[in-house]
Amino acid sequence: MDAVIFEERFRTTERVFGWEDKFRRLLLRFERISQVRYTLKTLAYTIINLWHYCRG
């Protein structure tokens, strides 16, 4: 694997995990039902994408 591609993927992944930590409910895992947790993670990633791509 190319070192430049690996470095970019690593930085991107770590950045997303850092953004995910802003959502306290996901960080502490209150949900016992996995479908609710999946829904909250999907909502969090949607908000992250909106923040990142829709800044204007």
PyRosetta script that sets phi, psi and omega in degrees:
from pyrosetta import init, pose_from_sequence

init()
pose = pose_from_sequence("MDAVIFEERFRTTERVFGWEDKFRRLLLRFERISQVRYTLKTLAYTIINLWHYCRG")
pose.set_psi(1, 141.9)
pose.set_omega(1, 179.8)
pose.set_phi(2, -68.9)
pose.set_psi(2, 133.7)
pose.set_omega(2, -176.8)
pose.set_phi(3, -63.3)
pose.set_psi(3, -35.3)
pose.set_omega(3, -179.5)
pose.set_phi(4, -67.1)
pose.set_psi(4, -43.0)
pose.set_omega(4, 179.0)
pose.set_phi(5, -64.8)
pose.set_psi(5, -42.7)
pose.set_omega(5, 178.8)
pose.set_phi(6, -60.4)
pose.set_psi(6, -45.0)
pose.set_omega(6, -178.9)
pose.set_phi(7, -62.1)
pose.set_psi(7, -42.9)
pose.set_omega(7, 179.6)
pose.set_phi(8, -65.5)
pose.set_psi(8, -43.3)
pose.set_omega(8, 178.7)
pose.set_phi(9, -63.9)
pose.set_psi(9, -40.7)
pose.set_omega(9, 180.0)
pose.set_phi(10, -63.1)
pose.set_psi(10, -46.4)
pose.set_omega(10, 179.2)
pose.set_phi(11, -62.2)
pose.set_psi(11, -42.3)
pose.set_omega(11, -179.2)
pose.set_phi(12, -63.7)
pose.set_psi(12, -44.4)
pose.set_omega(12, -179.4)
pose.set_phi(13, -63.9)
pose.set_psi(13, -46.7)
pose.set_omega(13, 179.8)
pose.set_phi(14, -63.3)
pose.set_psi(14, -36.4)
pose.set_omega(14, 178.3)
pose.set_phi(15, -64.0)
pose.set_psi(15, -43.4)
pose.set_omega(15, 179.8)
pose.set_phi(16, -63.8)
pose.set_psi(16, -42.2)
pose.set_omega(16, 177.3)
pose.set_phi(17, -63.4)
pose.set_psi(17, -35.6)
pose.set_omega(17, 176.0)
pose.set_phi(18, -65.1)
pose.set_psi(18, -41.9)
pose.set_omega(18, 177.3)
pose.set_phi(19, -66.5)
pose.set_psi(19, -36.2)
pose.set_omega(19, 179.8)
pose.set_phi(20, -63.8)
pose.set_psi(20, -31.6)
pose.set_omega(20, -179.7)
pose.set_phi(21, -64.8)
pose.set_psi(21, -15.9)
pose.set_omega(21, 177.4)
pose.set_phi(22, -71.0)
pose.set_psi(22, -17.6)
pose.set_omega(22, 179.9)
pose.set_phi(23, -95.7)
pose.set_psi(23, 95.5)
pose.set_omega(23, -172.5)
pose.set_phi(24, -59.1)
pose.set_psi(24, -37.8)
pose.set_omega(24, -178.0)
pose.set_phi(25, -63.3)
pose.set_psi(25, -34.2)
pose.set_omega(25, 177.2)
pose.set_phi(26, -75.8)
pose.set_psi(26, -33.3)
pose.set_omega(26, -176.9)
pose.set_phi(27, -67.9)
pose.set_psi(27, -38.8)
pose.set_omega(27, -175.4)
pose.set_phi(28, -90.8)
pose.set_psi(28, -15.8)
pose.set_omega(28, 178.0)
pose.set_phi(29, 55.9)
pose.set_psi(29, 76.1)
pose.set_omega(29, 175.5)
pose.set_phi(30, -84.8)
pose.set_psi(30, -26.6)
pose.set_omega(30, -173.1)
pose.set_phi(31, -73.8)
pose.set_psi(31, 133.7)
pose.set_omega(31, 175.9)
pose.set_phi(32, -96.4)
pose.set_psi(32, -23.8)
pose.set_omega(32, -179.5)
pose.set_phi(33, -91.9)
pose.set_psi(33, 124.0)
pose.set_omega(33, -174.0)
pose.set_phi(34, -65.3)
pose.set_psi(34, -29.6)
pose.set_omega(34, 179.6)
pose.set_phi(35, -66.8)
pose.set_psi(35, -35.9)
pose.set_omega(35, 178.0)
pose.set_phi(36, -67.9)
pose.set_psi(36, -42.9)
pose.set_omega(36, 177.9)
pose.set_phi(37, -61.8)
pose.set_psi(37, -43.7)
pose.set_omega(37, 178.2)
pose.set_phi(38, -60.9)
pose.set_psi(38, -42.3)
pose.set_omega(38, 179.3)
pose.set_phi(39, -63.5)
pose.set_psi(39, -43.2)
pose.set_omega(39, 179.4)
pose.set_phi(40, -66.4)
pose.set_psi(40, -38.6)
pose.set_omega(40, 177.0)
pose.set_phi(41, -65.4)
pose.set_psi(41, -40.4)
pose.set_omega(41, 177.9)
pose.set_phi(42, -63.1)
pose.set_psi(42, -42.6)
pose.set_omega(42, 177.3)
pose.set_phi(43, -63.4)
pose.set_psi(43, -42.4)
pose.set_omega(43, 179.1)
pose.set_phi(44, -62.3)
pose.set_psi(44, -44.7)
pose.set_omega(44, 179.8)
pose.set_phi(45, -66.6)
pose.set_psi(45, -32.5)
pose.set_omega(45, 175.3)
pose.set_phi(46, -64.4)
pose.set_psi(46, -44.7)
pose.set_omega(46, 178.9)
pose.set_phi(47, -64.4)
pose.set_psi(47, -41.1)
pose.set_omega(47, 178.0)
pose.set_phi(48, -60.3)
pose.set_psi(48, -45.2)
pose.set_omega(48, 178.7)
pose.set_phi(49, -63.2)
pose.set_psi(49, -39.7)
pose.set_omega(49, 177.6)
pose.set_phi(50, -63.5)
pose.set_psi(50, -43.4)
pose.set_omega(50, 177.6)
pose.set_phi(51, -60.1)
pose.set_psi(51, -43.8)
pose.set_omega(51, -173.3)
pose.set_phi(52, -75.1)
pose.set_psi(52, -44.4)
pose.set_omega(52, -171.1)
pose.set_phi(53, -97.5)
pose.set_psi(53, -15.7)
pose.set_omega(53, -175.9)
pose.set_phi(54, -109.4)
pose.set_psi(54, 17.2)
pose.set_omega(54, 174.7)
pose.set_phi(55, -68.1)
pose.set_psi(55, 132.9)
pose.set_omega(55, -177.8)
pose.set_phi(56, -149.3)
pose.dump_pdb("model.pdb")
